[in-house]
Amino acid sequence: MNRFSEPLAQDAMSAPVWSTLPDLSVDQLEQEFVCRGISAMPVVEHRQIVGIISRSDLMLLPVLWAAIECCSNSCWNS
């Protein structure tokens, strides 16, 4: 990038790309994020990208699980 051009994705991206598998535990994912100094990774299965996971997603897991538990206890219908 030069000072006269608009920034591009390649100017801000991380390389190399680290990926993970869908069945990696949350604890293992957090270790990968910390050790590699990254905040997100593509999730790959059978050489295809099936999603993306971020540290923000991991922080939201307790909220997600609480909502699932609430729904299973029918609190929305009360």
Summary of the structure (lengths in Angstrom):
residues: 78
radius of gyration: 17.6
end to end distance: 56.7
largest distance: 59.3
contacts: 142
relative contact order: 0.12
helix: 46%
strand: 18%
